[in-house]
Amino acid sequence: MSFRQRGISGFVATELATDIVITVGDVKFYLHKFPLLSKSSRLQTLVASTDEEGNDEVDISDIPGGPSAFEICAKFCYGMTVTLNAYNVLAARCAAEFLEMFETIDKGNLIYKIDVFLSSSIFRTWKDSIIVLQTTKSLLPWSENLKVINHCVDSIAAKASIDPSEVNWSYTYNRKKLPSESDPDSHWNGVRKQLTVPRDWWVEDICDLEMGLYKKVILAIKAKGRTAGEVVGEALRAYAYRRLFGTLDSAASNGLDCTRHRAALETIISLLPPERASVSCGFLLKLVRAACLLGSDEALRGDLVKRIGSQLDRASVSDLLIPASSDENALYNVDLVSSILEEFMVQCNGDEEALEDGESYPASSVCGGESELALVRLVDGYLAEIAKDPNLPLQKFIAITEMAPLAARPTHDGLYRAIDMYLKEHPSMTKSEKKRLCGLMDCKKLTAEASSHAVQNERLPLRLVVQVLFFEQLRASASAEAAASDHHPSPALRSLLPRENGNSYGSSRSAATTATTTEDDQWGGGAPASGDTSSFRSMSGLGNNKSGGNGGKATAKGPLQMPRKMLSKLWSGKASSGENSAGSDTSESPGSVNLEAETKSTHSRNTRHSVS
């Protein structure tokens, strides 16, 4: 006796004529009443009602699992061998429940047999538990009512929570092969070496689950309390990359309904562990980027901003380059990054900010010397990137710059690079805008390499170039003097060294004069006093050491050389603007006449008169 298929009909090949037709959708089964009714209470009821009507056909098209599940049940009724596996066992179990194949009808009935198979085999196997859980979606609400979903979830969570040292790799089926498994030394005397199992061995396997089931598994794992937050965070990161980020951009750009993506994003965020270091800052920034792209709730983005602010120093520049919304002219969402920076500084300054779950991040754990140093490097790199945007307003660039603590910058090379990039991409800036922008930089904190680049940079205002030269001259002179006098500079040299307020120690300017400084004296880093212009005699020779008034012999050559045309531009501009008036300190400088004479010959060969 066997089941055979003829077209869309199935029948039992026996010598006895069939006496009942079971219809399941488009498939008709020609069977016998006795074996079926002896196992199924529901079929007993249905056949009894059809007999009263004189009909031998029963329609059970609403049976879960369809024709294939009913065929398993029918074969069991006939005493045939039934092959169950992770792919068909749940459908057969739901169909048996539908047919009411209980123990009260017949001992050792199908429901009992399947339940034993589930508990003794399926729920004990990592791979099979995941496969069965995946099949539950198409069998709702039967699978929910039978508690199969809960059993699968508990089985998966229990295995994911055990100590990695007790894990057998046969549990997994979706992982990448470890390099040690391909290593020829993975065996010792013919015996396989014990592999070290990583704590997150299970995260890739459960990525196959749809979001609702995945959430149940993660909640069950967290409830057991034996899995570290970092491992749960890695599981969420793997799932987000597999099921969300890969299709997010195309869905949003094509104008598709992003409801499913939005729900997935919100679920992932809700499952994030409360521990501060459980997920990387880069992953959080990708989540907030997705939230902006999908138009998620402001409160959701606010929570992410708080979490990112607590570990912003661990981000990279590429993480911060979040595209602006389509209705903006800018390339990047600078306002969002500004909010994150503000949150970092709030926490760094001692305010404790709490997440919804009550987790707080004390300032001592958020901010410190290394954190601030990492932050300013991050900000300077970010500024250099957003400076390439021709539509970036100057005010936003300055606001981002001022958020990072200036004192934490050991050098201003990164800031100089960003400012130079902004000047290059925004050539139409006014003189006052350039002054405001360059005033963010402290010339005293430029390294020799950056200073060398700055004095050759025609995009910079000339007064800033002079400042760079001035401080480099002082630095070189101080170094030479210290070497000659055992690190004790002479009073004459010390009088030239700048104080913190930008004035020299030996400045003759009175307090009243200092209080009424001109606009040009307000550059960041401190400009040299007008009375100190005589110290530039050596600098004038830097550009004219071959044709200067002293034949290039009496002028000392400094560490940096200002281009001849830039020096000519500076002093021709000073002459035209009347800076060498009788009332200035420079007119009394003994070196001013020689300097002016030297620059005249240079000016005659250079006709560029523009003043930045």
SETOR-254188 format. One record per atom (N, C-alpha, C, O): x, z, y. Coordinates in steps of 0.05 Angstrom, whole numbers, plus 5000, padded with zeros to 4 digits. Each point is the difference from the previous one (the first is absolute). Layout:
SETOR-254188
XZY ...
This chain:
SETOR-254188
501750004976 498350005024 501850005025 501950155002 497449685017 501649985024 498349895023 497949874996 503150195029 498749895023 501149725006 502449954998 495849875008 500949735007 498749915026 497850095008 503649735006 499049905025 499149714997 501449834988 496250115022 499049724999 498949945028 497850085007 503849775009 499249965027 500150265016 502050145000 495749935012 499850255015 498550214983 499150205011 500649744964 498650194982 501950124980 502049884992 497350365000 501650134979 498250084977 497750075005 503349924971 498450094977 501850114979 502449965000 496350184982 501550124977 499749814976 497749934992 504549994997 500049824977 499550164975 501850114988 495749905003 499250144975 497949834986 499049805011 500450284965 497949854985 497250095009 498149854994 501750375019 497350105009 499349875026 501749965018 495849974985 499049885025 499950215021 499250234995 501549695030 499950195022 497150055008 498349834997 501150415014 497350065007 499850115029 497850115008 504349885008 499950085027 502049845017 502249934991 497050025033 501749855019 500550195024 498250095013 504449974992 500850165023 501249825021 502049864996 496750145027 500949835023 501650175019 499150215011 503449704994 501750145020 500949785020 502049864994 496750125028 500649795020 499449734988 497849944993 504249895006 499749734989 500649984970 499849784989 500850444999 500850004972 497850124983 498950215007 500449664970 498050104981 501450084974 501649844989 497850405001 501150094975 497850014979 498050145004 502349714974 498050004978 501050204979 501949954986 496750275013 500950234983 497850114983 497849884997 502850354991 498050134982 499350275012 501750145011 495849944986 499150245012 501350254988 500850185014 499349834959 500850254987 502750115009 500150235009 502149624990 502550125008 500150095029 501350195007 497249665010 500050065029 498450265005 500950185014 496749834974 498350235006 501050254988 499350225009 502449764970 501150254988 502150135017 500750234996 500349635025 502150115017 499150045029 501150165015 496949694994 499350005028 497150105005 498149884990 501750335024 497450125007 498549825019 497649974999 503949905020 498749835020 498849754986 497849925007 503749964975 498949774987 497650074983 498249834997 501750404992 497650094985 497649995018 497949904992 502350205032 497850005019 499249725008 497749945001 504349905006 499549725009 498749834978 498249855005 502850184970 498949844978 497150094994 498349834994 501250425008 497350104995 498049885020 497849934992 503150055033 498149885020 499749704996 497849905005 504349964986 499749714996 498449944975 498649804999 501450384981 498449964976 497150015006 498449854989 500850325029 497250025008 499149745013 497649934999 504249935015 499349755013 500449764982 499449785008 501650264968 500449784982 502449835007 500149764995 501850375019 502449855009 502450114986 500350254997 501649584995 502450094986 502549985018 502250004990 497449975036 502249975019 500250235019 497950085012 504550044991 500450225018 502149925021 502149904993 497350155032 501849935022 501350255011 498750185010 504049844987 501550225011 502249905018 502350084998 497049735020 502049885018 501350205018 502249945011 496650294994 501250205018 501950194986 500850205012 500049744964 501950174986 502749985013 501049785005 500450455001 502749985012 502049884981 499950044976 501849795036 502049874984 499249724990 501749854991 495750095011 499149734992 500149944971 500250184983 499849565010 499949924972 502450104983 499650074977 502849945035 502350094985 499850294991 500850074978 498250105040 499750284994 497850044979 500350164981 497549685021 497950034980 500949904973 499350124979 502449685020 501049904975 501650224985 499850024976 501850145039 501550224988 498150204987 500450094978 497449975037 498150194990 498549894975 499650154981 499749605020 498649884977 501849994975 499150064978 503449875026 501950004977 500250274988 500150034975 500050185042 500250274990 497550074983 500150134979 497549785031 497550054985 500149874972 498950104981 502449675017 500249854975 502350114983 500449914977 501150285033 502250114984 502549835001 501850044983 498449775035 502449835002 502250165015 499550195014 502949714983 502350115014 499949935029 499749775008 500650445009 499949965029 502850075011 501050214995 500049605021 502750055013 499550095029 499049855016 501950394989 499750105028 502850025012 502050064987 498149895039 502550035016 499350095028 497750055007 504449985009 499550105028 498349815016 498750095020 501249664973 498549815016 497049994994 498449935017 500950144958 497149974992 498750264993 497650014995 503950215003 498950254990 497950125019 498050104990 502449885036 498150115018 497449855000 497850115001 502449624998 497549844999 498450064974 497650025001 503950024977 498650064975 498750285002 497950054989 503550145024 498950275003 497550005017 498150134994 501949725027 497649985018 497749864986 497750085002 502949714982 498049864985 498850184979 497550004996 504150164991 499050194980 498350215012 498050084989 502750005035 498350195015 497349885007 497950124998 502249625010 497549865006 498249974976 497650045002 503649914975 498549974975 499350264987 498650014980 502450215032 499450274990 500950044971 498450074982 504149875013 501150024973 501250284997 502550034998 495850175001 500850284999 500350104971 499249874981 502050375018 500350134974 497350094988 499850034976 498250015041 497450084991 498749784984 498250054984 502649705021 498949774985 501549964974 498849954979 503950085022 501649954976 502750145004 501349975021 499550184959 502650145002 502349805001 500049794987 501950285030 502349825003 499349745014 501149794995 497050235024 499149775014 502149905020 502150125003 497349655010 502049875016 500950175024 502450005007 495850135006 500850175023 502150204992 502050045014 497550104964 501950204990 502749874994 502150115007 497949664980 502549864992 501649935025 502450035001 496249865019 501449915025 501150245015 502349995010 496250234992 501050245014 502550114987 501850085014 498349924959 502450094986 502349825007 502350095004 497349644996 502149815006 501050045029 502449995004 495850065015 500850045027 501850255003 502149995013 497050234976 501550255003 502650014984 501950125009 498249754968 502350024983 502149785006 502350034992 496849765021 501949785005 500149915029 502150025012 495749894999 500049885027 501050205021 501849945015 497050304986 500650195021 502850134996 501050135018 500249824960 502750104995 502249805007 502450064999 496749705008 501949785006 499949935029 497949955011 504450045002 500249945029 498949725006 498249985017 502749824970 499149735005 497049974995 498649885016 500550214961 497249964992 498150155019 497849905006 503050335004 498350155019 499649845025 497850005011 504349874999 499749845024 498349764995 498349925017 502049944960 498449774994 497150074998 498349865011 501150354975 497250084997 498850075027 497749945006 503950205011 499050075026 499349755017 498150005015 503549794981 499549755015 497449874991 498649875016 500650174959 497649884989 497550155009 497749894996 502650345015 497650165006 498449885023 497550045002 503849825016 498649895024 497749824992 497950015012 502649814968 497949814992 497850124983 498049874994 502450394999 498050134982 498650235014 498850174987 501349845040 498550205014 497049944999 499349774998 499050445001 500650285002 500450144973 500450244999 499649604979 500350114974 502650154996 500150234990 502149655019 502650134997 500250265016 501450194992 497249825030 500050255017 498450214986 500850234998 496949704992 498250194987 501350114974 499550234993 502049614994 501350094974 502650155005 501250094981 499549965044 502450155007 502649874991 502150134999 497849614994 502449874991 502049985023 502450024996 496649935029 501749975023 501650265004 502450005004 496250234994 501350255004 502150064979 502250105006 497149834969 502050044978 502549835004 502250094996 497449665013 502349835005 501750105023 502550014998 496250075024 501450105023 501650254993 502450025007 496450164978 501450254992 502449934982 502150135003 497549684979 502249934983 502449885015 502350074995 497149755024 502149885016 501450215018 502450005001 496050175012 501250205017 501750204985 502150085010 497149994966 501550194984 502749884992 502050145001 498149614992 502549874992 501849955024 502450034997 496449915026 501749965024 501250265010 501949995015 496950234977 500950265010 501950154982 501050215008 499649684969 501950144982 502849975011 500649835016 501250344974 502849995007 501249744992 499649914977 501849955041 501249744993 501850014975 500349804986 500950435009 501850024977 498449974973 501249954980 496250095021 498349984976 498649734998 498449964982 502249865037 498649755000 501249814980 502549984998 495849894986 500949794982 499449735014 497849965009 504249874993 499649755015 497949824987 499149815013 500050254963 497849834989 497450055015 498149854997 501950365019 497650045017 499649775019 497749925006 504549975004 499849815022 499949714989 501049954979 497849885038 499949724992 500349815024 500249764997 499950355027 500149845024 502550035016 500449885021 501550284968 502450065016 502049774996 500049854981 501950145038 502249814998 502150124981 500350254999 501149584988 502050104981 502450125015 501049895020 499850354971 502250145013 502649864993 500449894979 501550115041 502649884994 501450134976 501449874985 498150395011 501350144978 499049904973 501450024980 496249865019 498949904975 501349734993 500049934976 501049935044 501349754994 503050034997 501549824993 499550425012 502850064999 500950004970 498750134984 503549745010 501050004972 500850284991 500250054976 500450135044 500850274993 497650194997 500350244998 497249645001 497650174997 499750124972 498350164996 503449754986 500050114973 502750134995 502149915009 497950304976 502450154992 500050034970 498450144989 503649734998 500150004971 497449914987 499150104979 499749705033 497549894989 497550155007 497849924992 502550315022 497750165007 499449975030 501950025016 495649934991 499349965027 500450265017 499150214992 502249765030 500450235017 497450095013 498249845004 501650415002 497750115014 499949905029 502050055015 495949824993 499849895027 499050225019 498450174992 502549825032 499050195021 497549875012 500249795012 497650354986 497549895009 499550095029 500150245006 499549585012 499550075028 497350145003 498249974984 501650195037 497550155004 497649825006 497850084994 502749695017 497849825007 499649784980 499249785007 501350274967 499949804979 497249884998 499749784990 498250365018 497349924995 498649845023 497849904997 503650095026 498649905024 499249714999 497949925010 503749914977 499449724998 497649944982 498449825005 501450334974 497949954980 497250045012 498249844994 501450375021 497350065011 499349825023 497850015010 504149835000 499349815021 498049794991 498949865016 500850114958 498049814989 497150085004 498249844998 501450425009 497350105003 498849925027 501549985020 495949974980 498749955026 499850265016 500450224988 499149765038 500450225018 498450254993 501050225001 496549754991 498350234993 501250164977 500150255001 500849614978 501250144977 502750115006 500850214991 500749645025 502750095008 499850275016 501650184996 496449835021 499650255015 499550244982 501050225004 497349734975 499450224982 502550094985 500450244996 501349574996 502550084986 501950165018 501050204992 499449705033 501850145018 498950285006 501650195001 495949845004 498850265005 500450194976 500550245004 499249654972 500450164976 502950094997 500650234992 501249595014 502950074999 500750225020 501450184994 497549795031 500650205020 498750274993 501250215006 496549784982 498650254992 501650164980 499950244999 501549624983 501650144980 502350155012 501050204989 500049715034 502050145015 502850004988 501750165008 498849664974 502750004987 501749765008 502249974991 496749875027 501449765009 500850035029 498450075017 504249874989 501050035027 498649815019 499249784993 500650315032 498849835021 501449745003 498849795006 503950204991 501549765003 499249794979 500049765006 499450334970 499349824979 497249895005 499549764996 498650415013 497449905007 500249805023 498649805000 503150265019 500449825023 501149734991 499249805010 502650204971 501149754989 497849844985 500049765002 498350384984 497749874987 498249865020 499249774996 500250365026 498349885021 501449775013 498849805007 503850224997 501549785012 499949754982 499649785009 500950274965 500049774981 497249874999 499849764999 498150415002 497349894999 499449845025 498749794999 502150325024 499549865026 501349735001 498849805009 503750184981 501449755000 498749804980 500049765005 499150344973 498849834979 497249915008 499349764996 499050415015 497249955003 499149965029 497749925004 504050145015 499149995028 501749825018 499049805011 503550264991 501749865019 500349704994 500349845018 499750104956 500549724992 498049805010 500749785006 496850314996 497849815009 498950075027 498149875010 503050335003 498850105025 500349805022 498049935014 504449964991 500549825022 498349744998 498849915019 501149984956 498549754997 497150055003 498649835012 500350404979 497250065003 499350035030 497949905009 503850245006 499450045028 500249755016 498449945018 503749904976 500449755016 497949794994 499449835017 499550174959 497949814992 497250095008 498049864994 501850375019 497450105008 498250094978 497550005003 503650084974 498350084977 499050295005 501050155016 497049914969 498950275001 502050204989 500749984976 500350205040 502150184992 498950274992 501550205000 496049824994 498850264993 501450124976 500550245000 500049604979 501350114977 502950095006 500850224991 500649635025 502750085008 499950265016 501750184997 496449845021 499750245017 499550244983 501150225005 497149754975 499350234983 502550084984 500550244996 501049564994 502450074985 502050145017 501350204991 499149715034 501950145018 499250285005 501650194999 495849865007 499150265006 500350194975 500650245003 499049654974 500350164975 502950084996 500650234994 501249585010 502950064997 500950225020 501450184993 497749795032 500750205020 498950274993 501350215004 496249804986 498850264993 501550134976 499850254997 501549594987 501450114976 502950095006 501350114983 499749835041 502850075007 500550304996 498450165010 503749924977 500650284996 500650135028 500949875018 498550394984 500450135026 503050055007 500650045024 501149964956 502850065006 501249795019 499549764998 502250335021 501149835021 501649774988 499849775010 501950284971 501849804989 498949864975 501649874986 495950155009 498949894975 499949695001 500149874979 499750025045 500049715003 501949925022 500550165018 500749614980 502049925020 498649925026 497649935001 504050095021 498949925026 499449705001 498149925013 503549924973 499549724999 497349934988 498649835009 500750314969 497449964987 497750095019 498049865001 502350365013 498050095019 499649795022 497749955009 504549945000 499849795022 498549754989 498649875016 501850064959 498649784989 497050064998 498349835004 501150424990 497150084999 498849985027 497749915003 503750195018 498849995027 499849715010 498249945015 503749894976 499849725007 497549884988 498549845012 501050234962 497649904986 497550105014 498049865002 502150405007 497750115013 499349865026 497749955007 504449975008 499649845024 498949734994 498249905014 502949974965 499149734993 497150004991 498649805005 500650414981 497350014989 498050135019 497650014994 503350085029 498250135019 498950264989 497650065004 504050104983 499150264989 499450195022 500649965024 498250264968 499150215019 502450125015 502250024989 497350045037 502150125017 501050264988 502450065002 495850104988 500950264988 501949964977 501950164997 497649644987 501849944978 502749935010 502150094989 498149745031 502649925011 501350245013 502550034999 495950145014 501250245012 501350184980 502250115006 496649934971 501250164979 502749884991 502050144995 498049595002 502549874992 502250035021 502350044993 496949945032 501950035022 501350284999 502450035005 496050184989 501150274998 502050024977 502150125003 497249764974 501950014978 502549855005 502250094993 497649685020 502349835006 501850155020 502450004998 496350135022 501550145020 501750224989 502050075012 497250044966 501550224988 502649914986 501750174993 498649575002 502449904987 500849725011 501149844985 498450125040 500649745012 503049944999 500849774999 500950445001 502949955000 500949874974 502349914998 495950084981 500749874975 499149714998 500349874979 498550035042 499049725000 502249815006 502250075008 497249674988 501949795007 498749835022 497650025005 504049825009 499049845022 497949804990 497949965013 502549924964 498149814989 497350134994 497949875003 502150394990 497550144995 498350025026 497650004999 503850035024 498650045025 498949745012 498450015019 502549764971 499149755012 497349924989 499649824984 498450335026 497249964992 498849795018 500050035025 498949754964 498949795017 497750105017 498550174992 501349725032 497850065018 497549864990 500149814984 497650295024 497549884993 499849715011 501449935019 496949914969 499849725007 499149955029 500549795011 498150415001 499049965027 502050095021 499450005024 503150074968 502150075019 502149785002 500449854981 500950135043 502049805003 502750094989 501749844994 498750425004 502550114990 500449944971 498149954985 504450065006 500749964972 499650254983 499249984977 501450255035 500050254985 498150215012 499550005024 499650184959 498250215009 501850235011 500550204986 500349775039 501850205012 498550265006 501250214998 496349775008 498550245006 499850194976 500250245004 499549654973 499950164976 502750154995 500050234994 502249625009 502650124996 500550215021 501250214995 497849745030 500250205021 498550264992 501050225006 496749754982 498550244991 501550154978 500150255000 501249604982 501550134979 502450155011 500650224992 500849655027 502350135013 499150265015 501450204999 496449785014 499050235014 499350234981 500650235006 498349704971 499450204980 502650134989 500150244996 501949605000 502650114991 501150205020 500950214992 499049725033 501150175021 498450265003 501150215005 496249764991 498350245002 500950204978 500350245005 500049664970 500850174978 502850095004 500750234992 501049605019 502850085004 500350225021 501950164998 496349845021 500250205021 498750274993 499950185016 499249844959 499250264991 497050034995 499250214989 499249595018 497150024994 499649944971 501149814989 497250354998 499449954972 497449844998 497950095010 502349684977 497749844997 499150014971 501649984982 495850065014 498950034973 498449754992 498649885016 501750054958 498449794989 497350114991 499650245002 498649594989 497350094993 500150204977 498350184999 503649804983 500150184978 501450275006 500450164983 500449875043 501250255008 503050004999 501250215007 500049584984 502949994999 501249995028 499149835016 502750344991 501250005026 503049944997 501250064980 499949825042 502849934999 501450145023 499949925023 501550304971 501450155021 502149835013 501149814988 499550245037 501949845015 502850014986 501449805000 499350434989 502650024988 500449814976 502249914994 495650024993 500149824977 499849715009 500649824984 498550135041 499649735009 502449905016 500949774997 500250405020 502049915019 502550164998 500050234994 502249645011 502650125000 502149815010 499249785009 503350294991 502049835011 500249734986 500049795014 500050214960 500149754985 497549845003 500149755002 497650385000 497549865003 499849875027 499249775002 501750365019 500049885026 501949775002 499449795012 502950234975 501949785000 498949764986 500249775009 498550284968 498749784985 497849885016 499549765000 499050415015 497849895016 500949825022 498949785004 503250305011 500949835022 501149744990 499749795013 501650224964 501049744989 497649834992 500149755004 497850374985 497749854993 498649885025 499349775000 500550395021 498749915024 501649775013 498949805009 503750234992 501749795012 499849744985 499949795011 500050234962 499749764984 497349885004 499749755001 498250425001 497349905005 499849865027 498749805003 502650325018 499949895026 501349725001 499149825013 503150164972 501449744999 498249784987 500249775008 498050314974 498349804987 497649935018 499349775004 499450445007 497749945017 500849875027 498349885013 504250154995 500949885024 499949694999 500049875020 500050034955 499949714996 497249885006 499749765001 498450425003 497249915005 499849935030 500250185016 499449574991 499949935029 497550125014 500050015025 498050084960 497650115012 500150315001 498050125008 504250004985 500150295000 500450105029 501949935013 496250234997 500250105028 502450195002 500750154981 500649845042 502350185005 499350294997 501550164990 496149915019 499250285000 499950114971 500850234995 498249614986 499950094972 502850034989 500650184984 501249635023 502850024991 501350265010 501350144985 498249925040 501250245012 498850254988 501450204994 495949805001 498750234989 501150074972 500450234994 500049564989 501250054974 502850125002 500850184986 500849705033 502750105004 500150295008 501650154989 496749935029 500150275010 498950214981 500450245004 498249674975 498950194980 502250124983 499950244992 502249615002 502250114984 501850175018 500549925023 500450314967 501650185017 502749865007 501549944982 499050035044 502449875009 502550164992 502149884994 497650385006 502350174993 500949964971 502350064993 495949844990 500749974972 501649754995 501049964978 499249865042 501649764997 502950055004 500950055023 500849944956 502950045004 501249785016 501850045016 497249714981 500749785016 497549855008 497950044989 502449795031 497749845010 500349714992 498949825013 502850124967 500449724992 497449874990 499449785008 499150374976 497549894990 498049955022 498649805000 501350395019 498249965022 500949775017 498349845010 504350134994 501049775016 499349744986 499249815014 501050184960 499349754986 497049935004 499349775004 499050444994 497249955004 499449905029 498449825004 502850315015 499649925028 501049725005 498749845014 503650094975 501149735003 498149804988 499649785011 499250294965 498249824987 497549965018 498949775001 500150445011 497749985017 500649825024 498349845008 504050205005 500849835022 500249714993 499249825015 501850134961 500349724990 497249874996 499749775007 498450384982 497449884994 498150015024 497849884999 503050255023 498250025023 501749935025 500650175016 500249584987 501849925022 498750015027 501449995020 496050034982 498650005026 499750285012 498450035019 502950174970 499850275011 501150025028 501949865007 496850305009 500950045028 502450195000 500650134980 500749895043 502350175003 499250294995 501550154988 496249935023 499250284997 499350074971 500550224990 498449584995 499450044972 502650034984 500150164982 501849675024 502650024986 501350285005 501150124983 498749965043 501150265006 498650234985 501450184990 496049805008 498550214985 500749994971 500350214987 500049555001 500749984972 502850104994 500450164982 501549755034 502850074995 500550305007 502050114990 496350005026 500350295006 499550184977 500650245001 498449654977 499650164976 502650064985 500250184983 501949665024 502550014985 502150165015 500249995025 501350174961 502250155011 502649864994 500949984977 500449915044 502449854997 502350164988 501749894986 498350375018 502150174990 499850024969 502050084987 495749855002 499750034971 500349734985 499249984977 501949825036 500549754986 502850014988 501950105012 498349804963 502649994988 501649775012 499049845016 503650164977 501849795012 499049724993 500249825016 498850154960 499049734991 497649925017 499849775009 498350414994 497649945016 500749965029 498949825013 503050344998 500949965028 501349735004 499549875020 502150054960 501349745002 497949775001 500349815015 497550224970 497949805000 498550015027 499249805011 500350454999 498450035024 501349875024 498749885017 504050154986 501349905024 500149695000 500549885021 499050004956 499849714999 497249905000 499549754999 498550435003 497249934997 498849945027 499650185016 499949564989 498949925026 497050075003 498949965022 499850124956 497250085003 499750285013 497950065011 504250104988 499950265012 500449995030 501549835010 497350355005 500550025029 502950075004 501250144985 500049755037 502850035005 500850295004 502250094992 496050065021 500750285005 500350164973 501750184998 496849744982 500350134974 502649934987 501350164987 499549595017 502649914989 502350155013 501950084986 497949975040 502150155014 500150294989 502150114997 495550004998 500050274989 501450014973 501650184995 497949634988 501349994974 503049985004 501550154986 499449685032 502949975004 501250265011 502250094992 496450045026 500950245012 500550224980 502150134999 495849914984 500350224980 502049934979 501350184989 499049575004 502149924981 502850055011 501850074986 498549875040 502650055013 500650305000 502350084994 495750085012 500550295000 500650104972 501750184997 496949714983 500550094973 502849934991 501350164987 499649595020 502749924992 502150165015 502050084988 497549985038 501950155015 500150294990 502250124998 495549994995 499950284990 501550014974 501450204995 498349604988 501450004975 503049995003 501550154986 499449685033 502949985005 501150265012 502150094992 496450025026 500950255014 500150234980 501850165000 496149854982 500050224981 502349984981 501250204992 499549555000 502249974982 502650085013 501850104986 498549855040 502550065014 500250295007 502350115002 495550035002 500150285010 498950194980 499050215008 501049724967 499150184978 497150085004 499350234999 499049575007 497150035002 499250175024 497950124999 503749885023 499250145024 500149805023 502149965012 495749914995 500049805021 500650125027 499450235006 501949615010 500850085027 497650035018 497949884994 502350285027 497750035019 499249735012 497649965006 504449874999 499349745012 498249834982 498049885008 502750124966 498349854980 497450144996 497949884998 502150395001 497650154996 498049955022 497550014996 503549935029 498149955022 498549754997 497949965012 503149864970 498649744996 498050024977 498249834999 502150374984 498250014977 497250075009 499650185017 498349694972 497250055009 499050264989 500550084978 497950055039 498550234991 497449904987 499549764998 499050444992 497449924987 498149875019 498449844992 501850245035 498149885020 500949735010 498749885017 503650014973 500849745008 502150005021 501349795005 499150435010 502050025021 502750084988 500150124979 502149815035 502650094991 500650285010 498650105018 503350024970 500750285008 501150005028 499650195015 501849604992 501350005027 498449855021 501149925020 496350034976 498449855019 499850145026 499650245001 500749615021 499950115027 497349995011 499550095023 498549814962 497349985011 498850275002 500350174983 498449885039 498750265005 497450014984 499049814989 499850435011 497550044986 497849835013 498349904986 501950085040 497949835014 500249714992 498049874996 504550045002 500449724991 499049964972 498849794994 501850404989 499149984972 497050004998 498849864984 499950295033 497150024999 498749745010 497749954994 503849895020 498849755011 501449764988 500849815014 499650204959 501449784987 498349755002 497550015001 503949765000 498649755001 498849934974 500550134980 497949655020 498749924975 502149914979 499650044976 502649845033 502049914982 501550224986 501449964980 498550295031 501450224989 498550144978 500950204989 496749695003 498350134981 500249894972 498350044983 503949825011 500449894973 500550224981 501450205006 497649764969 500650204979 502949994993 501249784999 500050454996 502850014993 501750075024 502450064997 496549925028 501550085023 501849785010 501749914986 497950015039 501749795013 502450135013 499850235008 502449644995 502350115014 499350035029 498649845012 502450375000 499550055029 501449795016 502049894993 496850065031 501149795017 502850075009 501749835006 498850434997 502750095007 502149954979 502450015005 496749934970 501849964978 500649704996 501349934980 497949905039 500449724996 502949924999 500749804988 501150375023 502849944998 501049994972 502049884993 496550264989 500950004972 499549744987 500949954977 497749875037 499449734988 502349805006 499849774992 502350325023 502149815005 501249904974 500749764998 499650414983 501149914974 498049824986 500949814986 496550245017 498049834988 500049735012 499649804985 500950175041 500049745012 502349834988 499749764997 502450374996 502249864987 499449914972 501449834990 496550304998 499349924972 499149714999 500549874980 498250045041 499249735000 501949815014 499849764997 502350355017 501849835015 502950074995 501749985018 498950104958 502750094995 502149785001 502450054997 496649705006 502049785003 500349915028 502049895008 495850155009 500149895027 499350205020 499249935023 500950334971 499350215019 501950025022 502149865001 497250325019 501750025023 502850104994 501949965015 498450174963 502750104992 501249834978 502050084987 497049685010 501149824980 499650094972 501349904982 496850285015 499350094973 502050194988 499950064976 502050045040 502150184989 499450295007 500550174984 498649885040 499650285009 497450124991 499650245002 498649594987 497450104992 500050074970 500849844984 498350405010 500050094972 497749864986 497849975011 502749954964 497949874984 498650214984 501250154984 496149865018 498450204987 499149914973 500749794991 497650384995 499149934974 497949784999 499749874980 498950095042 497949805001 500649815023 501150085020 498249664977 500549805020 497349895010 498649884984 500950165041 497549885011 500549715006 502149935012 496149894981 500349725006 500349965030 498750135016 503049684992 500649955028 497549935015 499750095023 498549764965 497649915015 498150235005 498650015020 501450194961 498250235004 501150185021 498450115016 504249934986 501250165021 499549875027 499450145019 501049604982 499449855025 497250035008 499450045024 498749954957 497250035005 499450275012 498350035018 502950174971 499550285009 500850035029 498450095016 504149844990 501050055027 498949815021 499750075023 499649694969 498749825019 497250115006 499149975023 499650144957 497450125004 500250255018 498250045017 504050124980 500350235017 500549925028 499050145019 502549654985 500649925027 497449895014 499650065024 498849794961 497649885012 497950215006 498449965018 501650264967 498050215004 501050225019 498550195005 503949785005 501050195019 500750274988 499950205015 500949814960 500750254988 502650115011 500450255000 501449585010 502650085011 499850055030 501749915015 496150224993 499650055029 501950225009 501350144984 498949895043 501850205011 499250284993 501750184999 495849864995 499150274994 500450084971 499550244994 501449594989 500350064972 502750134995 501949965015 498250194962 502650124993 501949784992 502550045003 496649744987 501849794990 501649885022 502349924996 496750075029 501549885022 502650155006 501849895011 498250374981 502450165005 501950004976 502150115001 497149764978 501650014976 502549835004 499849775009 502650344985 502449855004 500249754983 501649825006 497050174972 500149774982 497949795005 500149794988 498150265031 497849825003 500949735012 498949794993 503150225025 500949755013 501349824979 499449764998 502350354986 501449854979 498049884980 500349784991 497750395002 498049914980 498449765011 499549814986 499850215040 498549795012 501649745002 499049784996 503650265011 501749765002 500449874973 500049754998 500250414981 500349894973 497649844992 500249794987 497450315019 497649874990 499349755016 498549834990 502750145034 499349765016 501049754986 498749794999 503850234990 501149764986 498349934975 499649774994 499450444993 498349954977 497449885009 498949824987 500050295035 497449905009 500049715008 498149864997 504250055013 500249725008 499849824977 499349765003 501250334972 499949834976 497450044985 499549874980 498850305030 497550064986 497749995020 500050175018 498249654979 497949965020 497450124992 498049965014 501950214965 497550124991 499450245018 501750185000 496149835015 499450215019 497750184993 499350185014 499449774962 497650164993 500950294994 502150044989 496250155019 500550284995 497850114984 497749985007 503050144970 498050124982 499050255012 498250134989 
